[in-house]
């Protein structure tokens, strides 16, 4: 028996770690082949209940703001579950010692991003031995370990309020970081102030001001002076520690764009730089930037980080476009632009792809599993490093809900079963690993839709294979035709029902089920017989004031029409008389914009069929005002007149409605909202923050729901809800809606800010093409929504930094409201 003396343990451990690092580094890593699984440590699994409660009131699984009990041992215990998905590595949120509770914002550091010591494991998560054990087990299973790191800031230990410096004396467990030099944070001490470990600055108020962005505090978090050589050296030492002592294989770098770029040159490649410590090390940065549709401004900025040491970056532009298009029903041409633009970026560095993460609303919130499967499958078709956020395989809707029974948001049960979504993700990963084009190919778009939801067809090709991906983002079966013949396509993967293919003499017809993705591989064997006919078809288009007429000649015997690609079991029949046909369409029902039809002609033989090319035309309809109302100023105090705004200085009077108006453009509805103030403190993409709008539409033709989802309130009847924050917008039907559940998402309205008004455009197809809006009612309410916690902000007796006051959580989440009734 080998007896090891106290003190020799660390020597043995260090030597083992050295061998582990050496063994892993012997194999060249192609990060393009990797799929990652992201874990928020505190919310994944509790392997050691003895470390849950540190005795400071920071632990309470019933409170989403506090520690729930997840730890590193819990991850070790579930590695087989994780590996079973087929993923190649784990990205964990920061395991370092954190500020446990910040009384200034009434929130805890369970998430790991508020460091108090960069070289210690947080007591709630275990210790360094536990972390080493996790690394050993991960590597034993031939997986990689990615650690999330932060260099921009520590926790919220001080602030400048009205120009006066204050120490956060209520901070738990300490009033300052415990690691030198980061503990030198007392501005009132001349020696500490002169050390300049921090930027002694207030919060960022203008995210477009580069000086504020790089030097001010992000949401109260103490901004490190990363220009200071002493700070740089300490950060390199701190994060090099985890490579040397634990054997991590890569870093995900938080808030990278809030740090000067020359810092990264030194951090990665300067003396003792991170990239000098381990071969094949990956570092992917968070630059949370998104581009407007058909624009690549964010891509250009993200690419610049490849010139400063990063070998990968998080692909936020793609994530946002996926959410807009696959979930929100925006034009598939937006996504077509984005995936082709990625070809340029991938020549410079890797992109890490995802549909959601720990800082945003879950993709599955407000949508169905078909859409979730389509989104996951879509990720797996594109080059990059796909990331599955924990709980996606369990169809989680809460951003930071716990997987283990005793954690917050778990519903009192464990969530480690291997059900349908788990099996689907496993199959999607297997598909990706079986096809090199998904990892090394280039993307070429073959077909998209500029008008809204519908088909997107693209090619992914490398030197080994060519894949054709066909997806349909709409809620209906769709039909499209494209030039070119593809008879040699073999289906290799699908997220739901398989797309049908009809190969004609000069074109290919795709008939695609709703919310589905199908992947075909081009092969040498013809899977589809090319259809040739003697059928002929000539077409003309004439647009009149109220209708469009499609007419022409044909030698066919029967004809049907598919309008705007809507593939119906019983399509619209077109009469043929003496070889001539004519189809008249009501412009009002079609709405403004570009439209197309596809004609299907049968010959004498039922098997003799010809699909026409797409016949396009444009419809223009004027805007008509339906209603306008005003609302009293200063009535934003809730239904009882006693609600108070949260105390954080970024809250103004954003929830005070002062007016609204409604317009129509054919079957489309346009709602305009005017509020007392519009703010952009958090740089919201839609142009306003600290307010959410809930607009309920009552269609007198139908009976819907009464309860307003998550608002502790009810009205007589509503059929559609438009839910808007500065980051997201969706329209839901009342189908399936309850007090604790949104209805079924049916689209994503356009939202813009115009001259102080917020404009929301709703397509007629989402609200069943009303011929008239007479008798419709609209109920508008305001509150605020926490996108991180994925919930409306709480209401308590006394207001706090990010909580409303003057009530309790059973009372209505409505700060101000107004009604509109339309009378045509």
Buried (B, 14 or more C-beta within 10 A) or exposed (E): EEEEEEEEEEEEBEEEBEEBBEEBBEEEBEBBBBBBBBBBBBBBBBBBEEBBBBEEEBBBBEBBBBBBBBBBBBBBBBBEBBBBBBBBBBBBBBBBBBBBBBBBBBBBBBBBBBBBBBBBBBBBBBBBEBBBBBBBBBBEEEBBBBBBBBBBBBBBBBBBEEEEEBBBEEBBBBBBBBBEBBBBBBBEEEEBBEBBBBBBBBBBEEBEEEEBBBBBBBBBBBBBBBBBEBBBBBBBEBBBBBBBBBBBBBBBBBBBBBBEBEBBBBBBEBEEBBBBBBBBBBBBBBBBBBBEBEBBEBBBBBBBBBEBBBBBBBBBBBBBBBBBBBBBBBBBBBBBBBBBBBEEBBEBBBBBBBBBBBBBBBBBBBBBBBBBBBBBBBBBBBBBBBBBBBBBBBBBBBBBBBBBBBBBBBEEEBBBEEEEBBEBBBBBBBBBBEBBBBBBBBBBBBBBBEBBBBBBBBBBBBEEBBBBBBBBBBBBBBBBBBEEBBBBBBBBBBBBBBBBBBBBEEBBBBBBBBBBBBBBBBEEEEBBEBBEBEBEBEBEBEBEEEBBEBBBBBBBBBBBBBBBBBBEEEBBEBEBEEEEBBBEBEBBBBBBBEBBBBBBBBBEEEEBBBBBBBBEBEBEBEEEEBBEBEBEEEBBBBBEEEBBBBBBEBBBBBBBBBBBBBBBBBBBBBBBBBBBBBBBBBBBBBBBBBBBBBBBBBBBEEEBBBBBBBBBBEBEBBBBBBBBBBBBBBBBBBEEBEBEEBBBBBBBBBBEBEEEBBBBBBBBBBBBBBEEBEBBBBBBBBBBBBBBBBBBBBBBEEBBBBBBBBBEEEBBBBBBBBBBEBEE
